[in-house]
Amino acid sequence: MNEKELLDLINQQDKIIKGNMDKGLMQIFEDEFVMTNVMRGYVNYLIKNNQMEKFHSSDINELISKKDVPVKKISCFDISRHDVQSQMYYHKHTYLELDYVYRGSCSYYIHNDNTMFQLREKELCIVNQNVIHGIKAQNDEDIIIKCMIPFESIHLSDYMQFADDIILKRFLTHTLDKNYSNASYVVLQPEDFKIDDVMARLFSENIERRSGWEQVTDHKLSVLFIDLMRISHNHLRLVTDTAEDEINITNIIQMIQKNYQYISLKDMAEDLHFHENYLSRLIRQQAGQSFRDLLCRIRLNEAERLLLDTDLSVSEIAARLGYMKPNYFYKLFKEHYGATPMEYKIRSKKQRDNEY
């Protein structure tokens, strides 16, 4: 298959993806992400406040970038071109991801900014599930192909003839072992053969989805992995340094600061897989105050900023903070600052004027 034919397939897939943008905002997120209570609450908050009446992929990427690391999911194998127009955001997923640079290059971020490397033309990176990562293309001409591979499509029996010390075989073995969590990612430089034809066939099968397309896809993936296992060790690199993030008060405060409009202790506990009472005690022990007081302080800090730096009315600020009853917001603000919101704004403005 020549380059024009492959690019035509990539463009067809782009049109399919853009066509799916006609769905509602919540449906898009439900289809593509593991929706936590906090994330679902945020999307509902935007919808109810008419902040996302009309949206595009760039809007969604901006929304994602403001959240805690989202978890992407798939129902079956998928392949697409990485959207070079979208901003880079960190995420992890419930499947294996294979990213192939057909043209150009990209910056690859693993574990936030702790690891960053350049993925060059004709190189690929395979990332395990639950590994925080992000991709940033260098320019509009870059073509990065993303393959989302469910674990059911990986059959270790196809690779039994390879020695156990083959790095890619070890990597795949570890990704399928529920008791092993250190397989992070592997970078390969397949100089001995071209994989463009395989990518083209995967695009074709995924677009047309004729009878038996899933079996053909699994077969092509097995052939691809076999070819990659035959690569010299000089052309690949494996990193196995993943670790569970420790939950501490800094993580908790950051989570509240990002979601203060709608977050609740119950939803937060479920998202962190903690018992609600345990999380409540943890916050009180590490922050010296209850979740409710901590949330109130964060909201009031934001209220002060909005009051002094914007022209929003007090009622608008209260609603933006998640207080549906303005009178309750007035009461909390006065207890905390010793003045009503308008008194505080006038007093602060006078102090600023005197300083100048």
QUICOR-V461468 format. One record per pair of residues at least 12 apart in sequence whose ideal C-beta (glycine too) atoms are under 10 Angstrom apart, sorted by sequence separation. I is the first residue (numbers start at 0). J is the second residue. D is the distance in whole Angstrom. If there is no record, write none. Layout:
i & j & d
I & J & D
I & J & D
//
This chain:
i & j & d
19 & 31 & 9
50 & 62 & 10
105 & 117 & 7
106 & 118 & 8
170 & 182 & 5
203 & 215 & 9
204 & 216 & 5
255 & 267 & 8
258 & 270 & 10
263 & 275 & 10
264 & 276 & 10
267 & 279 & 10
278 & 290 & 7
279 & 291 & 9
282 & 294 & 10
304 & 316 & 10
305 & 317 & 10
313 & 325 & 7
316 & 328 & 8
317 & 329 & 8
328 & 340 & 8
329 & 341 & 10
28 & 41 & 10
29 & 42 & 9
45 & 58 & 10
104 & 117 & 6
105 & 118 & 5
155 & 168 & 8
158 & 171 & 7
169 & 182 & 8
170 & 183 & 9
254 & 267 & 7
265 & 278 & 9
268 & 281 & 10
303 & 316 & 10
312 & 325 & 9
25 & 39 & 8
28 & 42 & 6
104 & 118 & 6
105 & 119 & 9
157 & 171 & 10
158 & 172 & 9
170 & 184 & 8
171 & 185 & 9
201 & 215 & 9
204 & 218 & 10
264 & 278 & 7
302 & 316 & 6
305 & 319 & 7
314 & 328 & 9
317 & 331 & 10
27 & 42 & 9
103 & 118 & 10
104 & 119 & 5
105 & 120 & 10
107 & 122 & 10
109 & 124 & 9
170 & 185 & 5
200 & 215 & 8
201 & 216 & 6
204 & 219 & 7
264 & 279 & 6
267 & 282 & 9
275 & 290 & 9
301 & 316 & 9
302 & 317 & 8
305 & 320 & 8
313 & 328 & 8
314 & 329 & 10
317 & 332 & 9
325 & 340 & 10
103 & 119 & 9
104 & 120 & 6
118 & 134 & 8
155 & 171 & 7
169 & 185 & 9
200 & 216 & 9
251 & 267 & 8
254 & 270 & 8
313 & 329 & 7
316 & 332 & 9
25 & 42 & 6
45 & 62 & 8
77 & 94 & 9
81 & 98 & 7
100 & 117 & 9
103 & 120 & 6
105 & 122 & 10
107 & 124 & 6
109 & 126 & 8
154 & 171 & 10
155 & 172 & 6
254 & 271 & 8
302 & 319 & 9
24 & 42 & 6
25 & 43 & 7
76 & 94 & 9
81 & 99 & 10
87 & 105 & 9
100 & 118 & 5
102 & 120 & 6
104 & 122 & 8
113 & 131 & 9
114 & 132 & 9
115 & 133 & 9
153 & 171 & 6
167 & 185 & 6
200 & 218 & 10
201 & 219 & 6
264 & 282 & 8
298 & 316 & 10
301 & 319 & 8
302 & 320 & 6
23 & 42 & 10
24 & 43 & 9
69 & 88 & 8
71 & 90 & 6
73 & 92 & 8
75 & 94 & 10
78 & 97 & 9
81 & 100 & 9
87 & 106 & 8
89 & 108 & 7
99 & 118 & 9
100 & 119 & 6
101 & 120 & 8
102 & 121 & 9
105 & 124 & 9
107 & 126 & 9
124 & 143 & 10
153 & 172 & 10
155 & 174 & 10
166 & 185 & 7
200 & 219 & 6
201 & 220 & 8
298 & 317 & 10
301 & 320 & 6
313 & 332 & 9
25 & 45 & 10
42 & 62 & 8
68 & 88 & 9
69 & 89 & 8
70 & 90 & 7
71 & 91 & 7
72 & 92 & 7
73 & 93 & 8
83 & 103 & 9
87 & 107 & 10
88 & 108 & 10
89 & 109 & 10
98 & 118 & 7
100 & 120 & 5
101 & 121 & 8
110 & 130 & 7
111 & 131 & 6
115 & 135 & 9
117 & 137 & 9
123 & 143 & 10
155 & 175 & 7
167 & 187 & 7
251 & 271 & 8
301 & 321 & 10
302 & 322 & 9
24 & 45 & 7
25 & 46 & 7
41 & 62 & 8
64 & 85 & 9
68 & 89 & 5
69 & 90 & 5
70 & 91 & 6
71 & 92 & 4
72 & 93 & 5
73 & 94 & 6
78 & 99 & 10
80 & 101 & 9
87 & 108 & 7
89 & 110 & 9
99 & 120 & 10
100 & 121 & 7
109 & 130 & 7
110 & 131 & 5
111 & 132 & 9
112 & 133 & 9
120 & 141 & 9
123 & 144 & 9
125 & 146 & 9
150 & 171 & 10
153 & 174 & 7
154 & 175 & 10
166 & 187 & 9
198 & 219 & 9
250 & 271 & 9
298 & 319 & 10
299 & 320 & 8
24 & 46 & 6
60 & 82 & 8
63 & 85 & 9
64 & 86 & 6
66 & 88 & 9
67 & 89 & 9
68 & 90 & 6
69 & 91 & 8
70 & 92 & 6
71 & 93 & 7
72 & 94 & 7
83 & 105 & 9
89 & 111 & 6
99 & 121 & 8
100 & 122 & 6
101 & 123 & 10
109 & 131 & 7
110 & 132 & 8
111 & 133 & 8
120 & 142 & 9
128 & 150 & 8
153 & 175 & 6
197 & 219 & 6
200 & 222 & 10
201 & 223 & 8
268 & 290 & 9
298 & 320 & 5
23 & 46 & 8
63 & 86 & 9
64 & 87 & 8
65 & 88 & 9
66 & 89 & 10
68 & 91 & 6
69 & 92 & 9
70 & 93 & 6
71 & 94 & 8
73 & 96 & 10
89 & 112 & 9
99 & 122 & 8
100 & 123 & 7
108 & 131 & 8
109 & 132 & 5
118 & 141 & 10
123 & 146 & 9
125 & 148 & 9
196 & 219 & 10
197 & 220 & 8
200 & 223 & 10
267 & 290 & 8
297 & 320 & 9
298 & 321 & 7
317 & 340 & 9
38 & 62 & 10
41 & 65 & 9
42 & 66 & 10
60 & 84 & 9
61 & 85 & 9
64 & 88 & 4
66 & 90 & 10
81 & 105 & 7
98 & 122 & 9
99 & 123 & 4
100 & 124 & 9
108 & 132 & 6
109 & 133 & 9
150 & 174 & 7
298 & 322 & 8
316 & 340 & 7
38 & 63 & 9
41 & 66 & 7
57 & 82 & 9
60 & 85 & 4
61 & 86 & 7
63 & 88 & 5
64 & 89 & 8
71 & 96 & 9
98 & 123 & 6
99 & 124 & 8
107 & 132 & 7
108 & 133 & 4
118 & 143 & 8
150 & 175 & 6
197 & 222 & 7
198 & 223 & 9
246 & 271 & 6
264 & 289 & 9
265 & 290 & 10
295 & 320 & 10
25 & 51 & 10
56 & 82 & 6
59 & 85 & 8
60 & 86 & 5
62 & 88 & 9
63 & 89 & 9
64 & 90 & 10
97 & 123 & 6
98 & 124 & 5
99 & 125 & 10
107 & 133 & 8
108 & 134 & 8
148 & 174 & 10
197 & 223 & 5
246 & 272 & 9
264 & 290 & 5
302 & 328 & 8
306 & 332 & 9
313 & 339 & 8
314 & 340 & 10
24 & 51 & 5
27 & 54 & 9
32 & 59 & 10
57 & 84 & 7
58 & 85 & 10
60 & 87 & 9
61 & 88 & 9
63 & 90 & 7
97 & 124 & 8
98 & 125 & 8
106 & 133 & 9
107 & 134 & 6
108 & 135 & 7
246 & 273 & 8
251 & 278 & 8
255 & 282 & 9
263 & 290 & 9
264 & 291 & 8
267 & 294 & 10
294 & 321 & 9
313 & 340 & 5
23 & 51 & 10
24 & 52 & 9
31 & 59 & 9
38 & 66 & 6
56 & 84 & 8
57 & 85 & 6
60 & 88 & 6
96 & 124 & 8
97 & 125 & 5
98 & 126 & 7
106 & 134 & 7
107 & 135 & 8
194 & 222 & 10
262 & 290 & 9
263 & 291 & 10
312 & 340 & 9
313 & 341 & 7
24 & 53 & 10
27 & 56 & 9
37 & 66 & 8
38 & 67 & 8
55 & 84 & 10
56 & 85 & 6
57 & 86 & 8
59 & 88 & 10
96 & 125 & 7
97 & 126 & 8
105 & 134 & 5
106 & 135 & 4
194 & 223 & 6
197 & 226 & 8
264 & 293 & 10
299 & 328 & 9
302 & 331 & 9
303 & 332 & 9
312 & 341 & 10
24 & 54 & 6
37 & 67 & 8
55 & 85 & 10
95 & 125 & 7
96 & 126 & 5
105 & 135 & 6
106 & 136 & 8
251 & 281 & 8
252 & 282 & 9
264 & 294 & 8
298 & 328 & 9
302 & 332 & 6
306 & 336 & 10
23 & 54 & 10
28 & 59 & 8
32 & 63 & 8
35 & 66 & 9
38 & 69 & 7
95 & 126 & 7
96 & 127 & 8
105 & 136 & 5
106 & 137 & 7
192 & 223 & 10
251 & 282 & 6
263 & 294 & 9
313 & 344 & 9
27 & 59 & 7
31 & 63 & 10
35 & 67 & 8
38 & 70 & 9
94 & 126 & 10
95 & 127 & 7
96 & 128 & 8
104 & 136 & 8
105 & 137 & 6
194 & 226 & 7
246 & 278 & 9
262 & 294 & 7
299 & 331 & 7
303 & 335 & 9
94 & 127 & 9
95 & 128 & 7
103 & 136 & 7
104 & 137 & 5
105 & 138 & 10
193 & 226 & 10
194 & 227 & 8
248 & 281 & 8
252 & 285 & 9
298 & 331 & 8
299 & 332 & 6
302 & 335 & 9
303 & 336 & 8
20 & 54 & 8
24 & 58 & 9
28 & 62 & 9
32 & 66 & 10
35 & 69 & 8
92 & 126 & 8
94 & 128 & 6
96 & 130 & 9
98 & 132 & 9
100 & 134 & 10
103 & 137 & 6
104 & 138 & 9
189 & 223 & 9
192 & 226 & 6
247 & 281 & 9
248 & 282 & 7
251 & 285 & 8
252 & 286 & 7
259 & 293 & 10
298 & 332 & 10
302 & 336 & 9
306 & 340 & 6
20 & 55 & 7
24 & 59 & 8
28 & 63 & 9
34 & 69 & 9
35 & 70 & 8
91 & 126 & 9
92 & 127 & 9
93 & 128 & 6
103 & 138 & 7
191 & 226 & 8
192 & 227 & 9
246 & 281 & 8
251 & 286 & 8
255 & 290 & 8
259 & 294 & 6
262 & 297 & 10
299 & 334 & 9
300 & 335 & 10
305 & 340 & 10
306 & 341 & 9
20 & 56 & 7
33 & 69 & 8
34 & 70 & 9
91 & 127 & 9
92 & 128 & 6
93 & 129 & 8
96 & 132 & 8
98 & 134 & 6
100 & 136 & 9
103 & 139 & 9
105 & 141 & 6
107 & 143 & 10
191 & 227 & 10
248 & 284 & 9
249 & 285 & 9
258 & 294 & 10
259 & 295 & 10
295 & 331 & 6
299 & 335 & 5
307 & 343 & 9
19 & 56 & 10
32 & 69 & 5
33 & 70 & 4
91 & 128 & 7
92 & 129 & 8
103 & 140 & 6
104 & 141 & 7
105 & 142 & 10
189 & 226 & 7
192 & 229 & 8
248 & 285 & 4
259 & 296 & 10
298 & 335 & 10
299 & 336 & 8
303 & 340 & 9
306 & 343 & 7
307 & 344 & 7
17 & 55 & 9
20 & 58 & 10
24 & 62 & 9
31 & 69 & 9
32 & 70 & 6
33 & 71 & 8
34 & 72 & 9
91 & 129 & 5
92 & 130 & 8
96 & 134 & 10
102 & 140 & 7
103 & 141 & 3
105 & 143 & 5
189 & 227 & 6
191 & 229 & 7
192 & 230 & 8
247 & 285 & 7
248 & 286 & 5
255 & 293 & 7
256 & 294 & 10
259 & 297 & 5
260 & 298 & 8
302 & 340 & 7
306 & 344 & 5
17 & 56 & 8
20 & 59 & 9
31 & 70 & 10
32 & 71 & 6
33 & 72 & 5
91 & 130 & 6
102 & 141 & 6
103 & 142 & 6
104 & 143 & 9
191 & 230 & 6
246 & 285 & 10
248 & 287 & 9
251 & 290 & 9
255 & 294 & 6
258 & 297 & 10
259 & 298 & 5
295 & 334 & 10
296 & 335 & 8
16 & 56 & 8
31 & 71 & 6
32 & 72 & 7
90 & 130 & 10
91 & 131 & 5
92 & 132 & 9
101 & 141 & 9
102 & 142 & 4
103 & 143 & 8
187 & 227 & 6
189 & 229 & 9
190 & 230 & 8
191 & 231 & 8
257 & 297 & 10
259 & 299 & 10
295 & 335 & 8
303 & 343 & 8
307 & 347 & 6
28 & 69 & 9
31 & 72 & 7
90 & 131 & 7
91 & 132 & 7
100 & 141 & 7
101 & 142 & 4
102 & 143 & 9
187 & 228 & 10
189 & 230 & 6
190 & 231 & 9
252 & 293 & 7
255 & 296 & 10
256 & 297 & 6
259 & 300 & 9
260 & 301 & 9
302 & 343 & 9
303 & 344 & 9
306 & 347 & 8
307 & 348 & 8
30 & 72 & 8
31 & 73 & 8
89 & 131 & 5
90 & 132 & 7
91 & 133 & 10
100 & 142 & 7
101 & 143 & 7
102 & 144 & 10
125 & 167 & 8
185 & 227 & 9
188 & 230 & 8
251 & 293 & 8
255 & 297 & 6
256 & 298 & 10
259 & 301 & 7
29 & 72 & 10
30 & 73 & 9
68 & 111 & 9
89 & 132 & 7
90 & 133 & 7
99 & 142 & 9
100 & 143 & 5
101 & 144 & 6
127 & 170 & 8
187 & 230 & 6
188 & 231 & 9
190 & 233 & 10
191 & 234 & 8
255 & 298 & 9
30 & 74 & 8
89 & 133 & 5
90 & 134 & 10
99 & 143 & 7
100 & 144 & 8
127 & 171 & 10
190 & 234 & 6
252 & 296 & 10
256 & 300 & 9
303 & 347 & 9
307 & 351 & 8
87 & 132 & 10
88 & 133 & 6
98 & 143 & 6
99 & 144 & 5
125 & 170 & 7
188 & 233 & 8
189 & 234 & 7
248 & 293 & 9
252 & 297 & 7
256 & 301 & 8
31 & 77 & 10
87 & 133 & 5
88 & 134 & 9
98 & 144 & 7
99 & 145 & 8
125 & 171 & 9
127 & 173 & 8
128 & 174 & 7
188 & 234 & 4
189 & 235 & 9
86 & 133 & 9
87 & 134 & 6
88 & 135 & 10
97 & 144 & 8
98 & 145 & 5
99 & 146 & 7
127 & 174 & 5
187 & 234 & 6
188 & 235 & 7
87 & 135 & 4
97 & 145 & 8
98 & 146 & 8
126 & 174 & 10
186 & 234 & 9
187 & 235 & 5
188 & 236 & 9
85 & 134 & 10
86 & 135 & 8
87 & 136 & 9
96 & 145 & 7
97 & 146 & 4
125 & 174 & 9
186 & 235 & 6
187 & 236 & 8
85 & 135 & 10
96 & 146 & 7
97 & 147 & 8
130 & 180 & 10
144 & 194 & 9
185 & 235 & 6
186 & 236 & 5
187 & 237 & 10
83 & 134 & 9
85 & 136 & 9
95 & 146 & 8
96 & 147 & 6
97 & 148 & 6
129 & 180 & 7
132 & 183 & 9
144 & 195 & 9
146 & 197 & 10
185 & 236 & 7
186 & 237 & 8
82 & 134 & 10
83 & 135 & 9
84 & 136 & 9
94 & 146 & 10
95 & 147 & 8
96 & 148 & 7
128 & 180 & 9
130 & 182 & 9
132 & 184 & 7
146 & 198 & 8
184 & 236 & 9
185 & 237 & 5
186 & 238 & 8
81 & 134 & 6
83 & 136 & 4
94 & 147 & 6
95 & 148 & 4
127 & 180 & 9
130 & 183 & 5
148 & 201 & 10
171 & 224 & 7
184 & 237 & 8
185 & 238 & 8
81 & 135 & 9
82 & 136 & 9
83 & 137 & 9
93 & 147 & 10
94 & 148 & 6
95 & 149 & 8
127 & 181 & 9
128 & 182 & 9
129 & 183 & 10
130 & 184 & 6
144 & 198 & 6
170 & 224 & 10
183 & 237 & 8
184 & 238 & 6
185 & 239 & 9
81 & 136 & 6
83 & 138 & 7
84 & 139 & 8
92 & 147 & 7
94 & 149 & 5
95 & 150 & 7
127 & 182 & 5
144 & 199 & 10
146 & 201 & 7
182 & 237 & 8
183 & 238 & 5
184 & 239 & 9
80 & 136 & 10
83 & 139 & 6
93 & 149 & 9
94 & 150 & 7
126 & 182 & 10
127 & 183 & 6
146 & 202 & 10
168 & 224 & 9
171 & 227 & 10
182 & 238 & 9
183 & 239 & 5
184 & 240 & 10
71 & 128 & 10
83 & 140 & 8
93 & 150 & 9
94 & 151 & 10
95 & 152 & 8
125 & 182 & 10
126 & 183 & 8
127 & 184 & 6
144 & 201 & 9
167 & 224 & 7
168 & 225 & 10
171 & 228 & 9
181 & 238 & 10
182 & 239 & 6
183 & 240 & 6
184 & 241 & 9
32 & 90 & 8
33 & 91 & 10
70 & 128 & 9
83 & 141 & 6
94 & 152 & 9
95 & 153 & 7
125 & 183 & 10
126 & 184 & 5
127 & 185 & 9
144 & 202 & 8
167 & 225 & 10
170 & 228 & 10
181 & 239 & 4
183 & 241 & 5
260 & 318 & 9
33 & 92 & 9
70 & 129 & 8
83 & 142 & 8
94 & 153 & 10
125 & 184 & 6
126 & 185 & 9
146 & 205 & 9
168 & 227 & 10
180 & 239 & 10
181 & 240 & 7
182 & 241 & 8
183 & 242 & 10
260 & 319 & 7
262 & 321 & 8
32 & 92 & 9
33 & 93 & 7
81 & 141 & 8
83 & 143 & 8
124 & 184 & 6
125 & 185 & 5
126 & 186 & 10
157 & 217 & 9
167 & 227 & 6
168 & 228 & 6
179 & 239 & 10
181 & 241 & 6
259 & 319 & 10
260 & 320 & 6
261 & 321 & 6
16 & 77 & 10
31 & 92 & 10
68 & 129 & 10
80 & 141 & 10
81 & 142 & 8
82 & 143 & 9
124 & 185 & 7
125 & 186 & 8
152 & 213 & 8
157 & 218 & 9
166 & 227 & 10
167 & 228 & 5
180 & 241 & 6
181 & 242 & 8
259 & 320 & 7
260 & 321 & 4
80 & 142 & 6
81 & 143 & 4
123 & 185 & 9
124 & 186 & 5
125 & 187 & 7
151 & 213 & 9
165 & 227 & 10
166 & 228 & 9
167 & 229 & 9
180 & 242 & 9
259 & 321 & 7
260 & 322 & 9
16 & 79 & 6
68 & 131 & 5
80 & 143 & 7
81 & 144 & 7
82 & 145 & 10
123 & 186 & 7
124 & 187 & 8
154 & 217 & 7
157 & 220 & 9
158 & 221 & 8
161 & 224 & 10
165 & 228 & 5
167 & 230 & 8
180 & 243 & 8
258 & 321 & 9
15 & 79 & 9
16 & 80 & 9
68 & 132 & 10
79 & 143 & 10
80 & 144 & 6
81 & 145 & 5
122 & 186 & 7
123 & 187 & 5
149 & 213 & 10
152 & 216 & 7
153 & 217 & 9
154 & 218 & 10
157 & 221 & 4
161 & 225 & 8
165 & 229 & 9
166 & 230 & 9
173 & 237 & 10
12 & 77 & 9
17 & 82 & 10
68 & 133 & 9
79 & 144 & 8
80 & 145 & 7
122 & 187 & 7
123 & 188 & 8
152 & 217 & 5
156 & 221 & 10
157 & 222 & 9
160 & 225 & 9
165 & 230 & 9
167 & 232 & 10
170 & 235 & 9
12 & 78 & 7
13 & 79 & 7
16 & 82 & 8
78 & 144 & 7
79 & 145 & 6
121 & 187 & 10
122 & 188 & 5
123 & 189 & 7
151 & 217 & 8
152 & 218 & 10
154 & 220 & 9
158 & 224 & 7
162 & 228 & 10
166 & 232 & 7
173 & 239 & 8
12 & 79 & 5
13 & 80 & 6
78 & 145 & 7
79 & 146 & 9
119 & 186 & 10
121 & 188 & 7
122 & 189 & 8
152 & 219 & 10
153 & 220 & 7
154 & 221 & 6
157 & 224 & 7
158 & 225 & 7
161 & 228 & 5
165 & 232 & 9
170 & 237 & 6
12 & 80 & 7
77 & 145 & 8
78 & 146 & 5
79 & 147 & 8
116 & 184 & 10
118 & 186 & 7
121 & 189 & 7
122 & 190 & 9
148 & 216 & 9
149 & 217 & 10
152 & 220 & 6
153 & 221 & 8
157 & 225 & 7
160 & 228 & 9
161 & 229 & 8
164 & 232 & 9
167 & 235 & 7
169 & 237 & 8
9 & 78 & 9
13 & 82 & 8
64 & 133 & 9
77 & 146 & 8
78 & 147 & 7
114 & 183 & 9
119 & 188 & 8
121 & 190 & 7
148 & 217 & 10
152 & 221 & 9
155 & 224 & 10
166 & 235 & 6
170 & 239 & 9
8 & 78 & 9
9 & 79 & 8
10 & 80 & 9
76 & 146 & 7
77 & 147 & 4
78 & 148 & 9
114 & 184 & 9
116 & 186 & 7
118 & 188 & 10
146 & 216 & 10
154 & 224 & 9
158 & 228 & 6
165 & 235 & 10
166 & 236 & 9
167 & 237 & 8
169 & 239 & 9
9 & 80 & 5
76 & 147 & 7
77 & 148 & 9
123 & 194 & 8
153 & 224 & 8
166 & 237 & 5
8 & 80 & 10
75 & 147 & 9
76 & 148 & 6
77 & 149 & 9
121 & 193 & 8
148 & 220 & 6
75 & 148 & 10
76 & 149 & 6
110 & 183 & 8
121 & 194 & 8
6 & 80 & 9
73 & 147 & 5
75 & 149 & 6
109 & 183 & 7
110 & 184 & 10
121 & 195 & 9
146 & 220 & 8
72 & 147 & 9
73 & 148 & 9
74 & 149 & 8
76 & 151 & 9
95 & 170 & 10
109 & 184 & 6
123 & 198 & 10
148 & 223 & 10
71 & 147 & 8
73 & 149 & 6
75 & 151 & 9
76 & 152 & 6
95 & 171 & 8
148 & 224 & 10
72 & 149 & 10
75 & 152 & 8
107 & 184 & 8
146 & 223 & 9
95 & 174 & 6
107 & 186 & 8
94 & 174 & 10
95 & 175 & 9
98 & 184 & 10
95 & 182 & 10
96 & 184 & 9
97 & 185 & 10
98 & 186 & 10
99 & 187 & 9
97 & 187 & 10
99 & 189 & 9
9 & 101 & 8
101 & 194 & 9
101 & 195 & 7
6 & 101 & 9
99 & 194 & 7
5 & 101 & 8
6 & 102 & 9
99 & 195 & 9
97 & 194 & 10
101 & 198 & 7
99 & 197 & 9
2 & 101 & 9
99 & 198 & 6
125 & 224 & 9
2 & 102 & 9
123 & 223 & 10
97 & 198 & 10
125 & 227 & 8
97 & 201 & 10
123 & 227 & 8
130 & 238 & 10
125 & 235 & 10
131 & 241 & 9
130 & 241 & 6
122 & 234 & 9
123 & 235 & 10
124 & 236 & 10
125 & 237 & 10
127 & 239 & 9
129 & 241 & 7
122 & 235 & 10
131 & 244 & 9
127 & 241 & 8
129 & 243 & 9
78 & 198 & 7
116 & 236 & 9
80 & 202 & 9
116 & 238 & 10
78 & 201 & 5
79 & 202 & 9
97 & 220 & 9
77 & 201 & 10
78 & 202 & 6
99 & 223 & 10
114 & 238 & 7
76 & 201 & 8
78 & 203 & 10
95 & 220 & 10
78 & 204 & 9
79 & 205 & 9
97 & 223 & 8
114 & 240 & 8
78 & 205 & 5
97 & 224 & 9
113 & 240 & 9
76 & 204 & 9
77 & 205 & 7
78 & 206 & 9
110 & 238 & 9
76 & 205 & 7
109 & 238 & 7
75 & 205 & 9
97 & 227 & 9
110 & 240 & 8
109 & 240 & 9
110 & 241 & 7
12 & 144 & 10
109 & 241 & 9
110 & 242 & 9
9 & 142 & 7
75 & 208 & 9
111 & 244 & 10
110 & 244 & 9
9 & 144 & 8
6 & 142 & 8
76 & 212 & 9
5 & 142 & 9
75 & 212 & 9
76 & 213 & 7
75 & 213 & 7
78 & 216 & 9
5 & 144 & 9
77 & 216 & 10
76 & 216 & 5
75 & 216 & 8
76 & 217 & 8
76 & 219 & 10
76 & 220 & 8
68 & 244 & 9
67 & 250 & 9
67 & 253 & 8
67 & 254 & 6
66 & 254 & 10
9 & 198 & 9
5 & 195 & 6
8 & 198 & 9
9 & 199 & 9
12 & 202 & 6
15 & 205 & 9
67 & 257 & 7
5 & 196 & 9
8 & 199 & 6
11 & 202 & 8
12 & 203 & 10
15 & 206 & 7
66 & 257 & 7
67 & 258 & 8
7 & 199 & 10
8 & 200 & 9
11 & 203 & 9
14 & 206 & 10
65 & 257 & 6
66 & 258 & 8
2 & 195 & 8
5 & 198 & 7
6 & 199 & 10
8 & 201 & 9
9 & 202 & 7
12 & 205 & 7
65 & 258 & 9
1 & 195 & 9
5 & 199 & 5
8 & 202 & 4
11 & 205 & 10
12 & 206 & 6
0 & 195 & 7
4 & 199 & 7
5 & 200 & 10
7 & 202 & 9
8 & 203 & 6
11 & 206 & 5
0 & 196 & 6
11 & 207 & 9
0 & 197 & 10
2 & 199 & 10
5 & 202 & 7
8 & 205 & 9
9 & 206 & 10
0 & 198 & 9
1 & 199 & 9
4 & 202 & 10
5 & 203 & 10
8 & 206 & 7
0 & 199 & 4
4 & 203 & 9
8 & 207 & 10
0 & 200 & 8
0 & 202 & 10
0 & 203 & 9
67 & 270 & 8
67 & 271 & 10
48 & 260 & 9
44 & 258 & 9
47 & 261 & 10
45 & 260 & 10
41 & 257 & 9
44 & 260 & 6
37 & 254 & 7
41 & 258 & 6
44 & 261 & 5
37 & 255 & 10
40 & 258 & 7
43 & 261 & 8
41 & 260 & 8
42 & 261 & 10
37 & 257 & 9
38 & 258 & 9
40 & 260 & 8
41 & 261 & 6
37 & 258 & 5
40 & 261 & 4
41 & 262 & 9
39 & 261 & 10
40 & 262 & 7
35 & 258 & 10
40 & 263 & 8
37 & 261 & 8
36 & 261 & 10
37 & 262 & 6
36 & 262 & 9
37 & 263 & 9
40 & 266 & 6
36 & 263 & 8
39 & 266 & 9
38 & 266 & 10
36 & 265 & 8
37 & 266 & 5
36 & 266 & 4
37 & 267 & 7
35 & 266 & 8
36 & 267 & 8
35 & 267 & 9
36 & 268 & 9
37 & 269 & 9
38 & 270 & 8
36 & 269 & 6
37 & 270 & 5
35 & 269 & 8
36 & 270 & 6
37 & 271 & 10
35 & 270 & 4
35 & 271 & 9
50 & 319 & 10
48 & 318 & 8
48 & 319 & 8
44 & 319 & 10
44 & 321 & 8
40 & 321 & 10
//
